[in-house]
Amino acid sequence: MRPHYGGKPDEWQALVVGAVAAGLLVATIIGVSLRVAMSMNDRTGDIIRLTPTDRPVSDSDARIPAVIIGDGPEKACMFDLRVMELSGGSLVIDATQFDPVLSYRVHWAGVRTSHDASDCGRAAELRVSADAIAALSMAAAQR
């Protein structure tokens, strides 16, 4: 004969209380994890500053795509990390966009972002990916 769980009112109550407690624990863990993840993301108003240097810290030939946005048609441009480390500049995060993927609207100000036709210019409103922000943040933090 198999045991019959929940047959007595005390057993039934213990099972319900245990299930509710487990659900609350899971919800709390998820909530805390989301809060920590959100606090680690870059936010509106954050500034990434690349101080000019005589020689680049990065040995990477990384070129990060960006899109110039504004009044006219959108235009692709590139962030060349080595060029930006040599000439310096800063990005201010103006807004975060979540649709269709996480991206940022930023304001760039600096000498140049690239030595070729893909330069974003001295000042521009840009849309960049979360990966671009992460790479530029890491380059700025290496100083």
Legacy VTK file of the C-alpha trace (Angstrom):
# vtk DataFile Version 3.0
C-alpha trace
ASCII
DATASET POLYDATA
POINTS 143 float
0.000 0.000 0.000
1.386 3.407 -1.022
1.533 6.312 1.412
-1.136 8.914 0.843
0.248 12.454 1.170
-1.990 15.303 2.087
-4.604 13.081 3.532
-4.583 14.805 6.896
-5.249 18.547 7.209
-1.874 19.127 8.956
0.049 17.442 6.126
-1.899 19.401 3.504
-1.172 22.695 5.286
2.533 21.860 5.560
2.705 21.105 1.817
0.965 24.389 0.893
3.146 26.455 3.233
6.285 24.760 1.862
5.248 25.390 -1.746
4.438 29.044 -1.049
7.758 29.532 0.793
9.685 27.943 -2.087
7.864 30.165 -4.608
8.646 33.294 -2.602
12.297 32.288 -2.333
12.558 31.779 -6.096
10.804 35.107 -6.774
13.173 36.901 -4.376
16.253 35.388 -6.017
15.013 36.367 -9.486
14.184 39.899 -8.313
17.592 40.429 -6.702
19.362 39.020 -9.776
17.467 41.385 -12.091
18.225 44.357 -9.862
21.951 43.523 -9.841
21.946 43.037 -13.626
20.199 46.378 -14.181
22.647 48.204 -11.892
25.559 46.886 -13.952
24.174 48.262 -17.235
25.236 51.650 -18.453
22.586 54.291 -17.830
21.499 57.622 -19.219
23.998 60.295 -18.216
26.989 57.948 -17.906
30.171 59.280 -19.514
32.909 57.198 -21.100
36.068 59.275 -21.376
39.119 58.258 -23.360
42.098 60.348 -22.317
44.567 61.032 -25.172
47.790 59.078 -24.885
51.090 58.875 -26.752
50.634 55.199 -27.482
47.480 53.119 -27.414
46.873 50.741 -24.528
44.941 48.392 -26.771
46.866 46.155 -29.129
43.644 45.254 -30.864
42.713 46.354 -34.343
39.090 46.429 -33.184
36.714 48.494 -35.252
33.299 48.916 -33.688
30.325 49.902 -35.837
28.107 52.867 -34.971
25.341 54.717 -36.782
25.141 58.499 -37.071
21.553 59.558 -36.372
19.858 62.921 -36.391
18.112 65.169 -38.875
19.433 63.582 -42.062
19.599 59.990 -43.216
21.392 57.526 -40.970
25.021 56.878 -41.875
27.324 54.094 -40.717
30.647 54.982 -39.107
33.316 53.184 -37.073
35.074 53.445 -33.742
38.723 52.449 -34.162
39.880 51.864 -30.578
43.545 52.602 -31.310
42.726 55.921 -33.009
40.382 56.916 -30.198
42.983 56.052 -27.550
45.538 58.254 -29.317
43.269 61.234 -29.931
40.892 60.963 -26.956
37.246 61.899 -26.688
34.118 61.114 -24.740
30.715 59.526 -25.103
27.686 60.570 -23.080
24.833 58.093 -22.972
21.678 60.021 -23.870
19.167 57.155 -23.907
18.773 53.397 -23.743
16.726 51.556 -26.352
15.447 48.006 -25.872
13.610 47.368 -29.134
14.538 45.361 -31.153
17.753 44.802 -29.134
19.589 46.677 -26.394
21.341 49.706 -27.879
22.297 53.183 -26.774
21.868 56.670 -28.156
25.089 58.518 -27.368
26.735 61.851 -28.027
30.343 61.625 -29.225
32.795 64.508 -28.887
36.465 64.175 -29.761
39.077 64.614 -32.442
38.178 61.552 -34.536
36.984 57.971 -34.292
38.860 56.638 -37.321
41.556 57.684 -39.807
39.493 56.857 -42.885
36.133 57.715 -44.446
34.336 55.789 -41.690
35.170 58.530 -39.135
32.130 59.608 -37.088
33.410 63.200 -36.958
34.293 65.600 -34.151
30.789 65.560 -32.660
27.856 63.326 -33.492
24.672 61.766 -32.189
25.093 58.029 -32.612
23.337 54.736 -32.034
25.682 52.019 -30.750
25.295 48.469 -29.511
25.700 47.299 -25.940
28.881 45.505 -27.086
30.307 48.809 -28.332
29.628 50.471 -24.987
31.261 47.547 -23.173
34.381 47.675 -25.383
34.745 51.454 -25.022
34.188 51.243 -21.255
36.926 48.617 -20.986
39.309 50.719 -23.091
38.631 53.747 -20.878
39.119 51.691 -17.702
42.565 50.416 -18.793
44.093 53.813 -18.194
LINES 1 144
143 0 1 2 3 4 5 6 7 8 9 10 11 12 13 14 15 16 17 18 19 20 21 22 23 24 25 26 27 28 29 30 31 32 33 34 35 36 37 38 39 40 41 42 43 44 45 46 47 48 49 50 51 52 53 54 55 56 57 58 59 60 61 62 63 64 65 66 67 68 69 70 71 72 73 74 75 76 77 78 79 80 81 82 83 84 85 86 87 88 89 90 91 92 93 94 95 96 97 98 99 100 101 102 103 104 105 106 107 108 109 110 111 112 113 114 115 116 117 118 119 120 121 122 123 124 125 126 127 128 129 130 131 132 133 134 135 136 137 138 139 140 141 142
